[in-house]
Amino acid sequence: MVDRRGGRKPPHTPRAQVGARHPAPRPPAARERRAQLVPQEVRGIPALPAQAWVGDVVPGTEVVAAALLRWELPDAQLVEQAPGRLTFLWAGTDLERLLAVRALIRVWARLQEAGLPGLANGAALGGARLDAEASASLAPVPSSEVHPELPVRPGLVAWLRRYAAARGLEAAVVTGEVSAVGARVLVRALGLRPSRLSGRPGTLALHVEAEDSLLVEVLGSADYAEPRYGLELGLSRPLAACLCALTQPGADDLFVDPLCGNGSILVERSALGPARRLVGLSPNGQGLAEAARNLRVLAPLRAPGSSEPELRRWLGGRLPVVDGVVDAVASRLPAGADGQAVDLLGLLSETARILKPGRLAVWYSQEPEVPRAVILDSPLWTLEREFAVGGGLRGAILVCRRVSQGG
């Protein structure tokens, strides 16, 4: 059982609501721990002279992802918020800082020919200097040799050739405003071989926006450390990060995931910021073992001051937590055959029992019609917000507030 904590609790200070507050820089020890999970390929990525950065997000979570972006990168400036995509200005070159914005699926650098500096011999690219011979071999393509089907201007091709050489890339995949012939011509001009899939090691992903503008993928989903999937399903990393942010997390929280699956929500809550206690519950003992493995491997992501998550099994329909001590709840409601094994009405009632009045429970459901109806019909809950989730996912995020006593 989770014990009550004596004494007065300090004022609740939500991290996700940035406002005028800026986070203190992460301590060097915390940065070093996180660096353990950064792929070697990311550490060696040279900086690009990006005119802007574009982050793909789960459609429907743009507002939450933007708040997390401002929190983790206070020096970034959001310039556009479109369905499934955030565009922002950022002068930084440390891509490991972008990995801290875990609501992003992937990150692109936007290159526009008008904003690119010249390619002088020996010019540095992200701190890596090429010798004169290599620089000469990567000189801009003469206009007389430009293929008529080349979808972008030669100046962009020259920069991409240098970038691909600095990273040691071998293949490229091209999407966007480009024909099949144009894509092959561009890949050939870069001195790379064509690929059909992005995200593979040694593959450059490009998205052509216009003749003088394109996106270069600098961080793919595989670059972010995240729980592995097994028998127990969990949420995708970006969606789990958004659920945790919607609980308005505070440093003195007792946070509970009553159906913790593979531990994905616990990982994201511990990465988001400090918490007094993190508790994951599940009726499946095998699932708890899987969650324990993921939490152990991803422990370096844990924010300073955040406790080590506790995992417990619950049986008989009663959550092993005492009444009214929990500050925040977030979880994925099972769907289909898995959902039939869970008493939804009983789960919501039990969650209301352990949650403090006035506090939030955030649920993701692929089949939100039933939980929405139960919540709206319950005197214990008010449905405050709902986010329809699009893209490859479906369903909705339901943000519910525990009705205050006497309310």
C-alpha positions as CSV (number, residue, x, y, z in Angstrom):
1,M,0.0,0.0,0.0
2,V,1.1,3.5,-0.7
3,D,1.5,5.4,2.6
4,R,0.1,8.9,3.2
5,R,2.7,11.5,3.6
6,G,2.5,13.8,6.5
7,G,2.9,17.6,6.6
8,R,1.8,20.3,4.2
9,K,2.4,19.9,0.5
10,P,4.1,22.9,-1.2
11,P,2.1,24.7,-3.9
12,H,1.6,22.7,-7.1
13,T,3.9,23.9,-9.8
14,P,3.1,22.4,-13.2
15,R,6.1,22.0,-15.4
16,A,4.3,21.8,-18.7
17,Q,2.7,25.2,-18.3
18,V,5.8,27.2,-19.1
19,G,4.5,30.8,-19.1
20,A,7.2,33.2,-18.1
21,R,9.1,30.5,-16.2
22,H,12.2,28.9,-17.6
23,P,13.7,25.7,-16.3
24,A,17.0,25.6,-14.7
25,P,19.7,24.0,-16.8
26,R,20.0,20.3,-16.3
27,P,23.0,19.5,-14.0
28,P,26.1,18.2,-15.7
29,A,25.6,14.8,-14.1
30,A,22.1,14.5,-15.5
31,R,23.3,15.4,-19.0
32,E,26.1,12.8,-18.7
33,R,23.5,10.1,-17.7
34,R,21.3,11.0,-20.7
35,A,24.3,11.0,-23.0
36,Q,24.7,7.3,-22.3
37,L,21.5,6.6,-24.3
38,V,22.4,8.9,-27.3
39,P,23.4,6.9,-30.3
40,Q,27.0,7.4,-31.5
41,E,25.6,8.4,-34.9
42,V,23.8,11.4,-33.3
43,R,26.9,12.6,-31.4
44,G,28.7,12.8,-34.6
45,I,26.1,14.6,-36.6
46,P,27.5,17.9,-38.0
47,A,25.4,21.0,-37.7
48,L,23.5,22.3,-40.7
49,P,22.9,26.0,-41.4
50,A,19.2,25.5,-41.0
51,Q,16.9,28.4,-41.6
52,A,14.3,26.7,-39.4
53,W,13.7,23.4,-37.7
54,V,10.6,21.2,-38.2
55,G,9.4,18.6,-35.7
56,D,6.8,16.0,-36.6
57,V,4.3,15.3,-33.7
58,V,1.3,13.1,-33.2
59,P,-1.6,14.8,-35.0
60,G,-3.9,16.3,-32.4
61,T,-1.2,16.9,-29.8
62,E,0.3,20.0,-31.3
63,V,-0.6,22.3,-28.4
64,V,0.9,20.0,-25.8
65,A,4.0,19.3,-27.9
66,A,4.6,23.0,-28.4
67,A,4.5,23.5,-24.6
68,L,7.1,20.8,-24.1
69,L,9.2,22.3,-26.8
70,R,9.2,25.7,-25.1
71,W,10.0,24.0,-21.8
72,E,13.0,21.9,-22.9
73,L,14.2,24.6,-25.4
74,P,13.5,28.0,-23.9
75,D,15.7,29.6,-26.5
76,A,13.6,28.2,-29.4
77,Q,10.9,30.3,-31.0
78,L,7.8,28.6,-32.4
79,V,6.8,30.2,-35.7
80,E,4.2,27.8,-37.1
81,Q,1.9,25.1,-35.7
82,A,0.3,22.9,-38.4
83,P,-1.4,19.5,-38.1
84,G,1.2,17.0,-37.1
85,R,4.1,19.5,-37.4
86,L,5.8,22.3,-35.4
87,T,8.2,24.8,-37.1
88,F,10.5,26.7,-34.9
89,L,13.7,28.8,-34.9
90,W,16.6,27.7,-32.9
91,A,20.2,28.8,-33.0
92,G,21.6,25.8,-31.1
93,T,23.8,23.1,-32.6
94,D,23.7,20.5,-29.8
95,L,21.3,17.9,-31.2
96,E,21.2,16.1,-27.9
97,R,19.1,18.9,-26.6
98,L,16.5,18.2,-29.3
99,L,16.4,14.6,-28.0
100,A,15.1,16.0,-24.7
101,V,11.9,17.1,-26.5
102,R,10.4,13.7,-26.4
103,A,7.0,14.7,-27.9
104,L,8.8,15.0,-31.3
105,I,8.6,12.0,-33.5
106,R,11.5,13.2,-35.7
107,V,13.3,16.5,-36.5
108,W,14.1,18.0,-39.8
109,A,16.4,20.9,-40.7
110,R,15.0,23.3,-43.4
111,L,17.6,24.4,-45.9
112,Q,17.0,27.3,-48.2
113,E,19.5,28.3,-50.8
114,A,19.2,32.0,-50.1
115,G,20.3,31.5,-46.5
116,L,23.3,29.2,-47.1
117,P,26.8,30.5,-46.6
118,G,29.4,29.9,-49.3
119,L,31.4,26.7,-49.6
120,A,35.0,27.8,-49.3
121,N,37.7,25.2,-49.4
122,G,38.3,23.7,-46.0
123,A,35.2,25.4,-44.6
124,A,34.1,23.8,-41.3
125,L,30.8,22.0,-41.0
126,G,29.6,21.4,-37.5
127,G,33.2,21.6,-36.2
128,A,34.5,19.0,-38.7
129,R,36.9,20.6,-41.2
130,L,37.4,18.9,-44.6
131,D,40.7,19.2,-46.3
132,A,41.2,21.1,-49.6
133,E,41.0,18.0,-51.8
134,A,37.8,16.9,-50.2
135,S,36.3,20.4,-50.4
136,A,37.3,20.6,-54.1
137,S,35.5,17.3,-54.8
138,L,32.4,18.7,-53.2
139,A,32.3,22.0,-55.0
140,P,29.0,23.2,-56.5
141,V,27.9,21.4,-59.7
142,P,28.6,23.6,-62.8
143,S,25.4,24.9,-64.3
144,S,26.4,23.2,-67.6
145,E,26.3,19.8,-65.9
146,V,22.9,20.3,-64.1
147,H,20.4,17.7,-65.1
148,P,17.1,19.3,-66.2
149,E,15.1,17.0,-63.8
150,L,17.1,18.0,-60.7
151,P,14.4,19.1,-58.3
152,V,16.5,21.5,-56.2
153,R,19.1,24.1,-57.1
154,P,22.8,23.2,-57.3
155,G,23.7,25.2,-54.3
156,L,21.6,23.0,-52.1
157,V,23.1,19.9,-53.7
158,A,26.6,21.1,-52.9
159,W,25.7,21.5,-49.2
160,L,24.0,18.1,-49.1
161,R,27.0,16.4,-50.6
162,R,29.2,17.9,-48.0
163,Y,26.8,16.9,-45.2
164,A,26.5,13.4,-46.5
165,A,30.3,13.1,-46.7
166,A,30.8,14.4,-43.2
167,R,28.3,11.9,-41.8
168,G,29.5,9.0,-43.9
169,L,26.1,8.4,-45.5
170,E,25.7,5.8,-48.2
171,A,22.0,6.0,-49.3
172,A,19.2,8.5,-49.6
173,V,15.4,8.5,-49.8
174,V,13.6,11.5,-51.3
175,T,9.9,12.5,-50.8
176,G,7.8,15.6,-51.3
177,E,7.3,17.8,-54.4
178,V,9.4,15.7,-56.6
179,S,8.8,13.1,-59.4
180,A,10.3,9.7,-59.4
181,V,12.8,10.7,-62.0
182,G,13.7,13.9,-60.1
183,A,14.3,11.8,-56.9
184,R,16.7,9.5,-58.8
185,V,18.5,12.4,-60.3
186,L,19.0,14.1,-56.9
187,V,20.3,10.9,-55.3
188,R,22.7,10.4,-58.1
189,A,23.9,14.0,-57.8
190,L,24.6,13.4,-54.2
191,G,26.8,10.4,-55.0
192,L,24.5,8.1,-53.0
193,R,22.5,5.0,-53.8
194,P,18.7,5.1,-53.7
195,S,16.7,3.7,-50.7
196,R,13.0,3.2,-50.2
197,L,13.0,3.4,-46.4
198,S,14.2,6.2,-44.1
199,G,15.5,5.6,-40.6
200,R,18.1,3.0,-41.6
201,P,21.7,3.6,-40.6
202,G,23.6,5.5,-43.3
203,T,20.5,6.7,-45.0
204,L,19.8,10.4,-45.7
205,A,16.1,11.3,-45.7
206,L,15.1,14.4,-47.7
207,H,11.7,16.1,-48.3
208,V,11.6,18.5,-51.2
209,E,9.4,21.6,-50.5
210,A,10.4,23.7,-53.5
211,E,13.3,24.2,-55.8
212,D,15.1,26.4,-53.3
213,S,13.9,24.7,-50.1
214,L,14.0,21.2,-48.7
215,L,13.9,19.4,-45.3
216,V,16.8,17.2,-44.1
217,E,16.0,14.6,-41.4
218,V,18.6,15.0,-38.7
219,L,16.9,13.0,-36.0
220,G,14.7,10.0,-36.7
221,S,12.5,8.1,-34.3
222,A,15.2,5.4,-33.9
223,D,17.5,8.0,-32.4
224,Y,15.3,8.5,-29.3
225,A,15.7,6.0,-26.5
226,E,12.4,4.5,-25.7
227,P,10.9,1.3,-24.1
228,R,10.9,-1.8,-26.3
229,Y,7.6,-3.4,-27.0
230,G,6.7,-7.0,-26.1
231,L,3.7,-8.9,-24.9
232,E,2.6,-5.9,-22.9
233,L,1.6,-3.0,-25.1
234,G,2.5,0.6,-24.2
235,L,2.1,4.0,-25.7
236,S,4.4,5.4,-28.3
237,R,7.1,7.7,-26.8
238,P,5.6,11.0,-28.2
239,L,2.1,10.2,-27.1
240,A,3.1,9.1,-23.7
241,A,5.1,12.3,-23.2
242,C,2.0,14.4,-24.1
243,L,-0.2,12.4,-21.6
244,C,2.3,13.1,-18.8
245,A,2.5,16.8,-19.6
246,L,-1.3,17.1,-19.6
247,T,-1.4,16.0,-15.9
248,Q,0.2,19.3,-15.0
249,P,3.1,17.6,-13.3
250,G,4.7,18.9,-10.1
251,A,7.9,18.0,-8.3
252,D,6.1,16.8,-5.2
253,D,3.7,14.5,-7.1
254,L,2.7,11.0,-6.4
255,F,2.0,9.8,-9.9
256,V,0.3,6.6,-10.8
257,D,-0.2,4.6,-14.0
258,P,-2.8,2.0,-13.1
259,L,-2.3,0.0,-16.3
260,C,1.4,0.5,-16.9
261,G,2.0,-1.9,-19.7
262,N,5.6,-1.9,-20.8
263,G,6.3,1.2,-18.6
264,S,6.3,3.8,-21.4
265,I,4.3,6.4,-19.4
266,L,6.5,5.9,-16.3
267,V,9.6,6.5,-18.5
268,E,8.2,9.7,-19.9
269,R,7.0,11.0,-16.6
270,S,10.4,10.4,-15.0
271,A,12.1,12.1,-17.9
272,L,9.7,15.1,-17.9
273,G,10.8,16.3,-14.4
274,P,11.1,15.4,-10.8
275,A,8.4,13.6,-8.9
276,R,8.2,12.5,-5.3
277,R,6.9,9.0,-6.2
278,L,6.1,7.2,-9.4
279,V,4.0,4.0,-9.2
280,G,3.1,1.6,-12.0
281,L,0.3,-0.9,-11.5
282,S,-0.8,-3.9,-13.6
283,P,-2.9,-7.0,-13.1
284,N,-0.3,-8.8,-15.3
285,G,2.8,-10.1,-13.5
286,Q,4.6,-10.8,-16.7
287,G,3.9,-7.2,-17.9
288,L,5.4,-5.8,-14.7
289,A,8.6,-7.8,-15.4
290,E,8.8,-6.2,-18.8
291,A,8.2,-2.8,-17.5
292,A,10.9,-3.3,-14.9
293,R,13.4,-4.2,-17.6
294,N,12.5,-1.0,-19.6
295,L,12.8,1.2,-16.6
296,R,16.2,-0.2,-15.7
297,V,17.6,0.2,-19.2
298,L,16.2,3.8,-19.5
299,A,17.1,4.9,-16.0
300,P,19.6,7.5,-17.4
301,L,16.6,9.5,-18.8
302,R,15.3,10.1,-15.3
303,A,15.2,13.8,-14.3
304,P,17.2,14.8,-11.2
305,G,15.1,14.6,-8.1
306,S,12.7,12.0,-9.6
307,S,12.3,8.8,-7.6
308,E,12.8,5.3,-8.9
309,P,9.5,4.0,-10.2
310,E,7.7,1.4,-8.1
311,L,5.9,-1.5,-9.7
312,R,3.0,-3.4,-8.1
313,R,0.5,-6.0,-9.1
314,W,-3.2,-5.5,-8.4
315,L,-5.8,-8.2,-8.1
316,G,-9.4,-8.5,-7.2
317,G,-10.3,-5.1,-8.9
318,R,-8.9,-3.0,-6.1
319,L,-5.8,-0.8,-6.7
320,P,-3.2,-1.2,-4.0
321,V,-3.1,2.5,-3.1
322,V,-4.8,4.1,-0.1
323,D,-7.6,6.7,-0.6
324,G,-7.0,10.2,-1.7
325,V,-3.2,10.4,-1.8
326,V,-2.4,10.5,-5.6
327,D,-1.7,13.8,-7.3
328,A,-1.9,12.7,-11.0
329,V,-2.8,9.7,-13.1
330,A,-2.1,8.9,-16.7
331,S,-2.7,5.6,-18.6
332,R,-3.7,3.9,-21.7
333,L,-7.1,2.2,-21.6
334,P,-7.0,-1.2,-23.3
335,A,-9.1,-1.7,-26.4
336,G,-10.6,-4.7,-28.2
337,A,-10.1,-8.1,-26.5
338,D,-7.7,-6.6,-24.0
339,G,-10.4,-4.0,-23.0
340,Q,-12.9,-6.7,-22.3
341,A,-10.7,-8.1,-19.6
342,V,-10.8,-4.8,-17.7
343,D,-13.7,-3.5,-15.8
344,L,-13.8,0.0,-17.1
345,L,-16.4,1.3,-14.6
346,G,-14.5,-0.3,-11.7
347,L,-11.2,1.1,-12.9
348,L,-12.5,4.6,-13.1
349,S,-14.2,4.3,-9.7
350,E,-11.0,3.0,-8.2
351,T,-9.0,5.8,-9.8
352,A,-11.4,8.3,-8.3
353,R,-10.9,6.7,-4.9
354,I,-7.1,7.1,-4.9
355,L,-6.9,10.5,-6.6
356,K,-7.1,13.7,-4.6
357,P,-10.2,15.8,-5.3
358,G,-9.6,18.4,-8.0
359,R,-6.6,16.6,-9.6
360,L,-6.3,15.2,-13.1
361,A,-6.4,11.8,-14.7
362,V,-5.4,11.6,-18.4
363,W,-6.5,8.6,-20.5
364,Y,-5.7,7.6,-24.0
365,S,-8.2,5.3,-25.6
366,Q,-8.3,3.9,-29.2
367,E,-12.1,3.4,-28.6
368,P,-13.0,6.5,-26.6
369,E,-16.8,6.3,-27.1
370,V,-17.3,4.0,-24.1
371,P,-15.0,5.6,-21.6
372,R,-16.3,9.1,-22.6
373,A,-19.9,8.0,-21.9
374,V,-18.9,6.5,-18.5
375,I,-17.0,9.6,-17.5
376,L,-19.8,12.0,-18.6
377,D,-22.3,9.8,-16.7
378,S,-20.3,9.7,-13.5
379,P,-20.7,12.1,-10.6
380,L,-17.0,11.5,-9.7
381,W,-15.5,13.1,-12.9
382,T,-15.7,16.1,-15.2
383,L,-14.4,15.8,-18.7
384,E,-12.3,18.9,-19.1
385,R,-10.7,18.5,-22.5
386,E,-10.5,16.0,-25.3
387,F,-7.8,15.7,-28.0
388,A,-8.6,13.6,-31.1
389,V,-5.5,11.7,-32.2
390,G,-4.9,11.3,-35.9
391,G,-2.1,10.0,-38.2
392,G,-1.3,6.4,-37.9
393,L,-3.0,6.3,-34.5
394,R,-6.6,6.7,-33.7
395,G,-8.7,7.4,-30.7
396,A,-8.6,10.3,-28.3
397,I,-6.9,11.7,-25.2
398,L,-9.5,12.3,-22.4
399,V,-8.4,14.8,-19.7
400,C,-10.6,14.3,-16.6
401,R,-10.8,16.1,-13.3
402,R,-11.7,14.4,-10.0
403,V,-14.8,16.2,-8.7
404,S,-14.0,18.0,-5.5
405,Q,-15.7,17.0,-2.3
406,G,-19.0,18.7,-2.1
407,G,-18.7,19.8,-5.7
